[in-house]
Amino acid sequence: MQKACHHDLRNAFRALLDSPACYHTASVFDPMSARIAADLGFEVGILGGSVASLQVLAAPDIALITLSEFAEQATRIGRVARLPVIADADHGYGNALNAMRTVIELERAGVAALTLEDTLLPAQFGRKSYDLISVEEGIGKLRAAQEVRDDKALAIIARTHAGVQPLAEVVHRTRAYQDAGADGICLVGVKDFAHLEAIAEDLHVPLMLVTYGNPELRDDVRLAELGVRIVVDGHAAYFAAIKATYDSLREQRGISSGNGLSASELVTRYTYPDDYITWARDHMNVRE
């Protein structure tokens, strides 16, 4: 079995960032999926925070998973990975000092890169789940994360949500994170190419887009020209695994009536999101 050194995988990821092309991530969620992705020729994988929450807790993506649980899953993948893996490290699991601990644990797990987002997580009393921390706090987290990494090849990517803030604020944040030394900028919620062009105009660091298959952004050549090097289409492989498990168990039990549930319906059915919405409303005054 071919093995890969974590440092070499990090350098391979940096080579992707330095290239003129655009690459799409494979959603990897356990050792087997990581091996499959590498064997199929994917250049890079991603362990999504939402996927880890489903895989480890069967819980919705509302910052319930802990750093230790996420790092354990990343470690399982890191033991066998033969392609660079990006870890969706959410908000670094706390403040700047927590982000330092996050970098230490994920670097040890073997990831090639990690994203740190500026969302105010977990949701605070009386606030919205998509509220953001200040730019100054975001910069502090980035600088703390950079300070603690031992392997300088580990890429630390600043992430922000372009869909929940005015364009001027997105531009201000991304330029500030670039100036703070981020190895890349990850954008969620970009609407179309006009939106992307306005954000990317004065950015020179590599860009990473979480598009979830947005049809308005399906042009790899144009994305590459705008500096996009990594695209996360979503986590279809994981949802397909959920659906396959459900269908297989239905067949085993002899349940043949009806067409069953879709992957999205299965996630809703088995993660109990309505309960969490009720608890957030009743105990935290969070109303969305």
Beta strands, then each sheet from edge to edge (+ up, - down):
strand 1: 23-24
strand 2: 26-27
strand 3: 45-47
strand 4: 85-88
strand 5: 113-117
strand 6: 155-161
strand 7: 184-188
strand 8: 207-210
strand 9: 228-232
sheet 1: 1+ 9+ 8+ 7+ 6+ 5+ 4+ 3+ 2+
end
